[in-house]
């Protein structure tokens, strides 16, 4: 028997092999090595009974566990519930018919490679286009799958989470696509006639709000008196204030207040808007703009503020970044602060030259 104590949590763990299958389990509520060994003996006995037919193995199907256990958990505990529903649709489709116990690291690795190779198809039926799937998207699906299987471990359906043995990709998160003034004009011209998406794009370009933050914005959060927007549902779950410029103020004051608290309600339900991806993508294609995502409007806003000389801490506060390193990406990309610093050296050289020249002339005129 092999038991050990984790250095990070201090919990006891049993770890053994049976028929080439590794069985590793955290021993909750165990305090001493003697208790850990006793608990391991019980677990080994349970494995023996399962293998030799005394106790049936769990036959819970993956799709049933997702619907019965994971999605209720996600709805109660996660802000990303709607996203989890979308991701689970794909996971259930891929692993349909498999029991939770049947999922293995090689099987999950196959899913990872398959999903990465599956391109994203968009556009109309007449003009369908494809683009490669990002590594970050694949990793996000793996995180949801890992959480599902962690809940299965907690429910004693499986002994360990097979996702822990599957490596995630290391994506390059330094994408910084900035919309040019010319591209912005083309996009807004294309969106004429689609007031909803056009207004949302203008708000994004002038506030740097994330898409979900714009969709969640309510009229009580628009403070015209202080000239600011109160962002309550943020990525960091921390309320922040974003100042309004004249463009944002005039646009919001011109909007009709429909039978909804939301500033941009869904045209169908008057509730919270959920997506504008299809309409936005169509406008981008019609405008002939390449490689532009909605989140790039946020990048554009931050880069323009950095170009205007906004200091990093102010920019960090407006953007709602939890780490200054994230904000510094825009400051470094701008390069304006460095250029202004170098120009100060030019001014210093001119000033120094004039002072030295005046002193030399004064010295030459001395009797």
C-alpha positions in Angstrom: 0.0 0.0 0.0 1.2 3.5 -0.8 -0.1 6.6 0.8 1.5 10.1 0.8 0.7 13.6 2.0 0.4 16.5 -0.4 2.8 19.4 0.3 0.4 22.1 -0.9 -2.8 21.0 0.8 -1.6 18.7 3.5 -4.3 16.1 2.4 -3.5 12.4 2.4 -3.6 10.6 -1.0 -3.6 6.9 -1.9 -2.0 6.0 -5.2 -1.8 2.4 -6.6 -2.1 0.4 -9.8 -4.6 -2.4 -10.5 -4.4 -4.3 -13.8 -2.2 -1.5 -15.3 -4.8 1.1 -14.3 -3.6 3.9 -12.0 -6.0 4.6 -9.1 -5.3 7.9 -7.3 -7.7 9.3 -4.8 -7.7 12.1 -2.2 -8.6 10.9 1.2 -10.9 13.5 2.6 -11.2 14.0 6.4 -8.1 11.7 7.0 -5.7 13.1 9.6 -3.0 10.5 10.2 -1.0 8.0 8.1 -2.7 5.1 10.0 -6.1 6.4 9.0 -4.9 6.9 5.4 -3.7 3.3 5.2 -7.0 2.1 6.5 -8.9 4.2 4.0 -6.7 2.9 1.2 -7.5 -0.7 2.2 -11.2 0.1 1.9 -10.7 1.6 -1.5 -8.6 -1.3 -2.7 -11.4 -3.7 -1.6 -14.0 -1.6 -3.5 -11.8 -1.9 -6.6 -11.5 -5.6 -6.2 -15.3 -5.9 -5.9 -15.9 -3.9 -9.0 -13.3 -5.8 -11.1 -14.6 -9.2 -10.1 -18.3 -8.4 -10.5 -19.3 -8.0 -6.9 -20.2 -4.3 -7.4 -21.1 -2.9 -10.8 -18.9 0.0 -12.2 -20.5 3.3 -12.8 -22.4 3.3 -16.1 -23.3 7.0 -16.0 -23.3 8.4 -19.6 -21.3 11.5 -20.2 -24.2 13.4 -21.7 -26.5 12.5 -18.8 -23.9 13.7 -16.2 -23.5 17.0 -18.1 -27.2 17.6 -18.1 -28.0 16.4 -14.6 -24.9 17.6 -12.7 -22.6 20.0 -14.5 -25.1 22.4 -16.1 -27.0 23.0 -12.9 -23.7 23.6 -11.1 -22.6 26.0 -13.8 -25.9 27.9 -13.7 -25.7 28.3 -10.0 -22.0 29.2 -9.7 -20.5 30.5 -12.9 -21.0 33.8 -14.8 -20.1 31.9 -18.0 -23.1 29.6 -17.9 -24.3 30.6 -21.4 -20.9 29.9 -22.8 -20.7 26.6 -20.9 -24.0 25.5 -22.5 -22.5 26.3 -26.0 -19.3 24.4 -25.2 -21.2 21.4 -23.7 -23.2 21.0 -26.9 -20.0 20.2 -28.7 -18.6 18.0 -25.9 -21.8 16.0 -25.7 -21.9 15.5 -29.4 -18.3 14.3 -29.5 -18.4 12.0 -26.4 -22.0 10.8 -26.9 -22.6 7.2 -25.9 -19.4 7.1 -23.7 -19.7 6.6 -20.0 -17.9 9.1 -17.7 -15.5 6.2 -16.7 -14.6 5.5 -20.3 -13.0 8.9 -20.9 -9.2 8.5 -21.0 -6.3 10.8 -21.5 -5.7 9.5 -25.1 -9.3 10.0 -25.9 -9.3 13.6 -24.7 -6.0 14.2 -26.6 -7.8 13.0 -29.8 -10.6 15.4 -29.1 -8.1 18.3 -28.6 -6.4 17.6 -31.9 -9.7 17.1 -33.8 -11.2 20.3 -32.5 -8.1 22.3 -33.3 -8.1 21.0 -36.9 -11.8 21.8 -37.3 -12.0 25.2 -39.0 -14.5 27.9 -38.1 -17.0 28.4 -41.0 -18.8 31.7 -41.4 -20.4 33.9 -44.0 -23.5 33.3 -46.1 -24.3 30.1 -47.9 -23.2 31.7 -51.2 -19.9 33.0 -49.8 -18.8 30.7 -47.0 -15.4 31.4 -45.5 -13.1 29.5 -43.2 -10.6 30.5 -40.6 -8.4 28.4 -38.2 -9.6 27.8 -34.7 -7.6 29.6 -32.0 -5.6 27.7 -29.4 -7.3 29.7 -26.6 -10.7 28.4 -27.8 -9.5 24.8 -27.6 -8.1 25.4 -24.2 -11.4 26.9 -23.0 -13.2 23.7 -24.1 -10.7 21.6 -22.3 -11.2 23.6 -19.1 -14.9 23.0 -19.2 -14.4 19.3 -19.8 -11.9 19.2 -16.9 -14.4 20.8 -14.6 -17.1 18.3 -15.6 -14.7 15.4 -14.8 -13.7 17.0 -11.5 -17.3 17.0 -10.5 -17.5 13.3 -11.5 -14.6 12.7 -9.2 -16.4 14.4 -6.4 -19.4 12.2 -7.1 -17.2 9.1 -6.9 -18.0 8.1 -10.5 -14.4 8.1 -11.4 -11.2 7.9 -9.4 -9.2 10.7 -11.0 -9.6 13.4 -13.6 -8.0 12.2 -17.0 -7.8 15.9 -18.2 -4.9 16.4 -15.7 -2.7 14.3 -18.0 -3.6 16.2 -21.2 -1.5 19.2 -21.9 -3.1 22.5 -22.9 -1.8 24.6 -25.7 0.3 27.6 -25.0 -1.4 30.3 -27.0 0.1 33.6 -28.0 -2.3 36.1 -26.3 -0.5 39.1 -27.6 -3.0 39.7 -30.4 -3.3 43.5 -30.8 -5.4 44.3 -33.8 -6.2 48.0 -33.9 -8.8 49.5 -36.2 -7.5 52.4 -38.3 -9.5 55.6 -38.8 -10.2 54.7 -42.4 -11.5 51.2 -41.4 -13.6 52.7 -38.7 -15.3 55.0 -41.2 -15.9 52.1 -43.6 -17.4 49.9 -40.8 -19.8 52.6 -39.5 -20.9 53.4 -43.1 -21.6 49.8 -43.7 -23.7 49.6 -40.5 -26.0 52.5 -41.5 -29.5 51.1 -41.3 -28.5 48.7 -38.5 -28.8 51.1 -35.6 -28.4 48.5 -32.8 -25.0 47.1 -33.9 -23.8 50.6 -35.1 -24.5 52.1 -31.6 -22.8 49.2 -29.9 -19.7 49.6 -32.0 -19.5 53.3 -31.3 -19.9 52.6 -27.5 -17.1 50.0 -27.7 -14.8 52.3 -29.6 -15.3 55.1 -27.1 -15.5 53.2 -23.8 -13.4 50.1 -24.3 -16.2 48.0 -22.7 -16.3 44.3 -23.3 -19.1 42.9 -25.3 -20.8 41.3 -22.3 -20.4 44.5 -20.3 -22.2 46.4 -23.1 -25.0 43.8 -23.2 -25.5 44.0 -19.4 -25.5 47.8 -19.3 -28.8 49.1 -17.8 -30.2 52.7 -17.7 -29.7 53.0 -13.9 -26.0 52.4 -14.6 -25.8 55.5 -16.9 -24.9 58.5 -14.8 -25.4 61.5 -16.9 -24.8 63.9 -14.0 -21.3 62.6 -13.3 -20.6 61.7 -16.9 -19.8 58.0 -16.3 -21.0 54.5 -16.8 -21.2 52.1 -13.9 -20.0 48.7 -14.9 -21.4 46.1 -12.5 -21.0 42.7 -14.3 -17.3 42.7 -15.0 -14.8 40.0 -15.8 -13.1 40.5 -12.4 -16.5 40.7 -10.5 -15.5 44.2 -9.3 -17.6 47.3 -10.0 -15.8 50.0 -12.0 -16.6 53.4 -13.5 -15.9 54.4 -17.1 -16.1 58.1 -18.1 -18.3 59.2 -20.9 -17.0 61.4 -23.7 -19.3 63.7 -25.7 -19.8 61.1 -28.4 -21.1 58.5 -25.8 -23.2 61.0 -24.0 -25.0 62.3 -27.1 -25.5 58.8 -28.4 -27.1 57.5 -25.2 -29.3 60.6 -24.8 -30.6 60.0 -28.3 -31.6 56.4 -27.6 -35.3 55.6 -26.9 -36.0 54.0 -23.6 -38.1 50.9 -24.5 -39.9 48.7 -22.1 -36.7 47.4 -20.7 -34.0 48.4 -18.2 -31.3 47.4 -20.7 -29.7 50.1 -22.8 -29.4 47.7 -25.7 -32.2 45.2 -25.2 -32.8 42.2 -27.4 -35.1 43.2 -30.3 -37.0 39.8 -29.9 -37.4 39.6 -26.1 -36.6 43.1 -24.8 -34.4 41.2 -22.3 -30.6 41.0 -22.2 -29.0 40.9 -25.7 -27.0 37.7 -26.1 -25.1 38.0 -29.4 -24.4 40.2 -32.4 -21.7 38.1 -33.9 -23.5 37.3 -37.2 -24.5 40.9 -37.9 -21.1 42.3 -36.9 -19.2 39.7 -39.0 -21.4 40.5 -42.0 -20.7 44.2 -41.7 -17.0 43.6 -41.4 -17.0 41.5 -44.6 -19.0 44.0 -46.5 -16.6 46.8 -45.4 -13.7 44.7 -46.7 -11.9 44.7 -43.4 -9.6 41.8 -42.8 -8.9 40.0 -39.5 -11.2 42.0 -37.2 -13.0 40.7 -34.1 -15.4 42.6 -31.9 -12.9 42.5 -29.0 -10.4 44.4 -31.2 -12.6 47.5 -30.7 -11.6 47.3 -27.1 -7.9 47.1 -28.2 -8.5 50.1 -30.4 -9.9 52.2 -27.6 -7.0 51.3 -25.2 -4.3 52.0 -27.9 -5.8 55.3 -28.8 -5.8 56.4 -25.1 -2.2 55.3 -24.8 -1.4 57.3 -28.0 -3.0 60.3 -26.4 -0.6 60.1 -23.4 -2.9 58.5 -20.8 -0.8 57.2 -18.0 -0.8 53.4 -17.4 -2.6 53.5 -14.0 -5.5 55.6 -15.4 -5.7 53.3 -18.4 -5.7 50.3 -16.1 -8.6 51.7 -14.0 -10.7 52.5 -17.1 -10.1 49.1 -18.7 -10.7 47.2 -15.6 -7.4 45.2 -15.8 -6.5 43.2 -12.7 -2.8 43.3 -13.6 -0.7 46.3 -14.8 1.2 44.0 -17.1 -1.9 43.7 -19.3 -2.2 47.5 -19.5 1.4 47.9 -20.4 0.9 45.9 -23.6 -1.0 48.9 -25.0 1.5 51.4 -23.6 4.4 49.5 -25.2 2.5 49.0 -28.5 1.7 52.7 -28.7 5.3 53.8 -28.4 4.1 57.4 -27.9 5.5 57.7 -24.4 8.9 56.6 -25.6 8.8 59.0 -28.5 7.9 62.0 -26.2 10.7 61.0 -23.8 13.3 61.1 -26.7 11.9 64.4 -27.9 12.6 65.9 -24.5 16.3 65.0 -25.1 16.2 67.0 -28.3 14.8 70.0 -26.4 17.5 69.6 -23.7 20.3 69.6 -26.3 19.0 72.8 -27.9 18.7 74.5 -24.6 22.2 73.4 -23.5 23.7 74.6 -26.8 22.1 78.0 -26.5 23.3 78.4 -22.9 26.9 77.4 -23.8 26.9 79.7 -26.8 25.7 82.7 -24.8 28.3 82.1 -22.1 31.1 81.9 -24.7 29.9 85.1 -26.3 29.8 86.8 -22.9 33.3 85.6 -22.1 34.6 86.9 -25.4 33.2 90.4 -24.7 34.9 90.7 -21.3 37.6 93.4 -21.2 
